[in-house]
Amino acid sequence: MCTIVATCARDGGVQTRAEQRHQLYVLGVEDNELQLKLAPVIAAVVPRVRRVLETTNFDFAQVVDVSWRLDYVLRSSGAGSVHEPLYFVQLQLQSPRADDSGLQTVKFTCSVEELRVLVYRIQEAANEVEKLVTGAPSQLRTSA
């Protein structure tokens, strides 16, 4: 049953009874009476499952633009005297879903050291992806 619901949710759900029955038949539910009983249950559950699947998939947004600004912070109301540079970074992300054509903006601030760590980790991730593509062994440790 879980497979049927997940498949219906993943495929976008079907609208007409004929489409629902055909999809159930393709998924292995050949009994007409069982198809008629399952259709309303699936119709009620699929929208909730789709909302969960939208936030738990592996189609990550793509960075399409980056803008940044460097400020020198003298004093902060929360931290007092600071005297450090601070980066203001803004990322424009494109959703991988075809039905969402808008851009999403992510803004954050970071210190010089935090930005260095971020850049290092991005480079490390890019190197690991390159190793996967070329078939080279990974340097990442995995728990046994």
N, C-alpha and C positions, 0 to 999 in steps of 0.2 A: 504494500500500500504506500509506503514511504517513497519508493522508487516511482510509482505512478504519479504521486502528488508532486515530487521534485521535478520530474520530467515535464509535466503539464505547466508548472511554474516557470521552468527554464525556457520552454518553447513559447512562452508568452500567453499561454491560455488560449482556448478556442471559444468561439462565441455561440455557434448554433448547436442544436442537439445532435444533428447529423455529424458535425465535425467532432463533437465530444465523443460520440459512440465510435467513430472511426479511429480516433486517437486511442481510446481504451482497447479497441480490437488490436491495433498495432502493438500495443504494450502487453498483449497477452490475455486480456479479458474478453473471451469470446462469447460468454453467456449473455444473451440479450437482457434477461431479467436483472442480472447483476450489474450490467452497464447502466440500466435505468435507475438502479438504487445508488450507484456510485456517483453518477453525474451531479446531483445537487450537493453532495458532500464535497466533492472536488471543487465545484464552483464556489463554495463557501470558504474553503481553506486556501485555495491557490493565491488569492490576493495577499494574504498575510505572509505566505511563504515567499512570494515574489519580493515583498519589502525586505525580508531578511536576506534573500539572495543578492539584492542590490548592494548591500553593505558588506557582504562576505564573499566577494568574487576575487579573481586574480586579474581582472582587467583594470589596471591602475591608470590613473590620470597621467597625461603626458605634459611635461613642462614645455610651454611654448614661448615663454618670455621671462626674463629675469631683470629686475631693476633694483638698484641699491643706492644707498646714500651713507656716507660716513660723517658722523658728528663727533665732536669732542665734548664729552660731558664733564662739566666742572663740578656740578652739585646736583644731587637728587633728593627729592623730598623724603624718599624712603631709606636711602643709603647714606645720606649726608654728603660729605666731600668725596668725590669720585676721581676726577682728573684722569679719565681713560677714554679712548676712542670707542665708539659704539656704532655698529652697522645696523641700518634699517634695510631689511631685504623684503622685496615683494615678488612673489612668483605668480605667473599666470598659468593656470592648468586647464587643459582640454580634456573633457570627459571622454572615456572610450565608448560610451553608449551613443548609438546613432540618434536616439530620440532626444538627446541633451546636447544641443549645439552651442550653448553658452560657455563662456570662460568663467572659471572660479578663481578668485584671488586669495592667496595665502600670504599674510604679512607676519613678520617676526623680527625681533631684534636680537643681536648677539654681540659678544665681545670679540676682539681679534682672535683670542685663543679658541673660543667656541667656533668661530668661522673656520679656523685652520683644521679643527677636528672634523667639522662637517665636510670640508673639501677632501680631507684625507679618507674619510669613510666612503664618500662617493667614488673616489678614485679606486679604493679597495674593492668596492662592489662592481665597478666597471671591469676591473682586472679579473675578478672571479667569473663574470659573465663571459668575458673573452676566453678564459680557460675552458669553460663549458662548451663554447662554440668550437674551439680547436681540439677539444678532447684531452687537454693537458690535465694532470692531477691537481686537485684543489689543495690549497694550504689551510683552508678552514678546518678547525677541529670539530668533530662531531662526537656526541656522547655515545658511549657504547652500552 
